[in-house]
Amino acid sequence: MQVALAHKPKMHSFLEWRDLKVVYKRYANLYFCCTIEGQDNELMTLELIHRYVELLDKSFGNVCELDIIFNFEKGYFILDEFLMGGDIKKSVLRATEQADLLQEEDESPCSVLEEMGLA
Amino acid sequence: MPAVSKGDGMRGLAVFISDIRNCKSKEAEIKRINKELANIRSKFKGDKALDGYSKKKYVCKLLFIFLLGHDIDFGHMEAVNLLSSNKYTEKQIGYLFISVLVNSNSELIRLINNAIKNDLASRNPTFMCLALHCIANVGSREMGEAFAADIPRILVAGDSMDSVKQSAALCLLRLYKASPDLVPMGEWTARVVHLLNDQHMGVVTAAVSLITCLCKKNPDDFKTCISLAVSRLSRIVSSASTDLQDYTYYFVPAPWLSVKLLRLLQCYPPPEDAAVKGRLVECLETVLNKAQEPPKSKKVQHSNAKNAILFETISLIIHYDSEPNLLVRACNQLGQFLQHRETNLRYLALESMCTLASSEFSHEAVKTHIDTVINALKTERDVSVRQRAADLLYAMCDRSNAKQIVSEMLRYLETADYAIREEIVLKVAILAEKYAVDYSWYVDTILNLIRIAGDYVSEEVWYRVLQIVTNRDDVQGYAAKTVFEALQAPACHENMVKVGGYILGEFGNLIAGDPRSSPPVQFSLLHSKFHLCSVATRALLLSTYIKFINLFPETKATIQGVLRAGSQLRNADVELQQRAVEYLTLSSVASTDVLATVLEEMPPFPERESSILAKLKRKKGPGAASALDDGRRDASSNDINGGVEPTPSTVSTPSPSADLLGLRAAPPPAAPQAPAGAGNLLVDVSSDGPVAQPGLGPTPEEAFLSELEPPAPESPMALLADPAPAADPGPEDFGSPIPEADELLNKFVCKNNGVLFENQLLQIGVKSEFRQNLGRMYLFYGNKTSVQFQSFTPTVVHPGDLQTHILLAWPSPLAPGLPSWDEMDPGRDPSSALLPESLSVPATLTVFVLDHIIEHRGHSVQFADEAEGGQRPLSHARYGGAPQSLTLKLPVTINKFFQPTEMAAQDFFQRWKQLSLPQQEAQKIFKATHPMDAEVTKAKLLGFGSALLDNVDPNPENFVGAGIIQTKALQVGCLLRLEPNAQAQMYRLTLRTSKEPVSRHLCELLAQQF
């Protein structure tokens, strides 16, 4: 984690850690890390992270870290819906049933995806 | 106000979370949490039943508190209650709490499993999915035991919804990874393969993951998946970017599924079916072609997804390693990535190219990128990227570019990160050795390594350079000169001193002619470093000094002065003190000839696997080892000798025991009248023998020598038909062995215990054990008569020059101070020791083998059974008034020092081929003297000491064995093959070893056994 934090934006996003690799990506102030085995595809893991962030975004509207703190359980639900046993389950962008119920007006200080030019 | 969700959001939870966030200090936070915990506890314990919403809210709060890092010791029951709720959100929170917080040995597990079972049976797909998720998230063995049998049924049931199938597949995968034994294989496996044809892409994706994992264990059961996977892949690859709608990710069709299919195909060799293979190659080409097309989107997601497929395709091409055209295309593609502005891509390209370099088809293509890679090594900002570049340089190195690569790596080493320096050092050392055309370049490179990164040069590296210099005459002079120059630097690394000390001690004479490096200059240069060095290095330098006394007699006085100094003779370190004392004594008592023998140049080291390579393999782990050790590497290493690192003492200096041995080889001038043979009746005074008694001053040996001063014998009558010693019983000639000695000895070639000799008077039993180059032998003397033997005197002698090859330590019953015989008969002079009637008495003998050239057969032992007191000549014994003597050979044959070595057929043949010089082989064809019984033969070969290798020889009748002979100085790898011919009643025996006399000798020994 410390190493990932020390990494500069231009640097690459794979860290070797024992036999494993840590693939990480930073969205504004949030770091998303995935630990994968040597044979797993690194680039696809990056996109896995991205897709998860997109799902969060869709569910919360412009997602920010406060959304994830205050609705931590929903973060879990979406992750569960998306991944299972470390394997991707749904790559389709479709918000979960419960998430559909949530339409939050968002006055959050930063909109992560917007900052990344992705919104 | 921070975002608070409405709808079914839990306001109480949101308030709690913002309270926590508003806490100014850790203490305030803990206080707030404790308040909340008390509140929840009272609610749970209260009389009033809580409604579902409240339960959910409180359980969720507990979860949050847990995630903040606090222990939660209640609320589990409420969470389990939520599982049986019919409201989705309540059930969901219940499952989440269980997944995060309940450990597998909880006593609640039965209740939880029950709830899961109900949900699995509910036929409500959302509930089933929740239950499957919980099983997968917990993934414990208990979960596996409870559900592993049910899930395959759900997976292949015709009426399961797609989402349930998907969850079931992934859940099963998780359980299989956690405990494979719990997942029953059965007819469902065939149906899982057909899920690859499912219309629902999500189901296919999940199924591919499951199959990829399952097929690793039972590839044959899932073989049919190859063609299905290829056709699926082909449909995806050829589809337009929008065909797959939902499953298109940033204009890339189904990237996850594509990557997984490519990964699945890497579990198998190329498809055998030509049509399938053709289709697959077409796919791979399409992917490579697409990489050249302009991107459909500027977004990084698009290029990542596209390149993920590309890298996976390249992995598959490398895995097949059979399509030269594709391999070269892959290499060119990676070459483009090497210069890409995305660091991720450069990193992955370097990594991928590293495996590509080991393919014979693409090795040349990889080499064309050398400049880019060198540039990467210099300019990349990430250490892990630079490390990949260094790996790739190592992988692409061959004779043509070795000099360039090694010099670049050396240059990089100066600025390299500390974390990877040692690895770079090892790699440079290996490359320099492997591709050295002239060894002066090799020596320069290693000395540079020590200069630049001395701290990271491990023992293995400098041992290796010494091995190579010792073994190669042509480089010794150059090495001496270079190392001498290197030592002149004002500050040089201790490793340089070690290498310098060793090389000058061995080969300093080669540069002594030059007045600038005359012996005194060499000595004072080395000695100027002495005081700054560690104990180990100083010990090595002391050995160098004694070698100098031999090489350069003119330095003797100076060096003796150094050795005599109080700082050496009374050094607090035992090793240094001992070396100083022994070397000083050696230099003053030994004649020049003796010195020359003792301090002779070290013999060449046996070929063995490079210790550095072994180290690098260890460092990298087994996976990387195969990549390092690819097929193109010269097959020069001889593993049979490998694996065991030389200990510093064997490499750096003859050990003290060897020195003392040399001393014994010729008696010191001070005692010229001492018989040569008597020197062998030694009590070991070495420091490292198992029975060693470090002795300074007059040793037991000397005392023993004086005791052996021979008075003239009375004419005795030999007990056994060997009158020669009796006629001339001088102590130098203890008599040749009895005629049966050889035959008796033969019995012990394949066994270690038994009766060595027996007649009507005496029985001698032997029990022996051998480990590496050491042996211990117990001799049991049994008096079969009803009267005492008087002056029973066993001794050990070595005929000829055997003592240079074998060292026998005999805690002799005759040696003063050793109790064994005195105890039997206290108060008696040892010279009149008695062997009581009908009694067996053991004596112990320790054997060290120093060298491989043991002609053990010439080695004999005498037991003098003497009656009627004290007639000194040892070779006589009296029985019934007549002295009797008996000389036998001790059953120590070279094969006793065999260490069995197991190896695979392939390794055996490779080594067999490596030992193809005519002098390395010994062969004998001989007639069977015993019945030809395979089991007996097997037992004999095992008793001989070698490992028996099954399934190596194509003819099952034949026997093949392998082992290593361990001696003090070296190890000799031995391979043997015995071919029985039952019809002709003949055998053919072939031995191959790296040392000619060993082959011959083993062959003779073994041939007599059948």
Interface residues (C-beta under 8 A of the other chain):
Chain A: K8 K10 M11 H12 S13 F14 L15 E16 D19 G38 Q39 N41 E42 L43 M44 L46 E47 L48 H50 R51 F60 C64 L66 D67 I69 F70 N71 F72 E73 K74 Y76 F77 D80 M84 G85 G86 D87 I88 K89 K90 S91 V92 L93 R94 E97 Q98 L101 L102 Q103 E104 E105 D106 E107 S108 L118
Chain B: M1 P2 A3 V4 S5 K6 G7 D8 G9 A14 I17 S18 R21 C60 L63 F64 L67 Y88 T89 Q92 I93 L96 V100 T126 L132 H133 A136 N137 G139 Q166 S167 L170 C171 L173 R174 K177 G202 T205 A206 S209 D246 Y247 Y249 A254 P255 W256 V259 R263 K299 Q301 N304 A305 N307 A308 F311 E312 E342 T343 N344 R346 Y347 L348 R381 D382 S384 V385 G621 G623
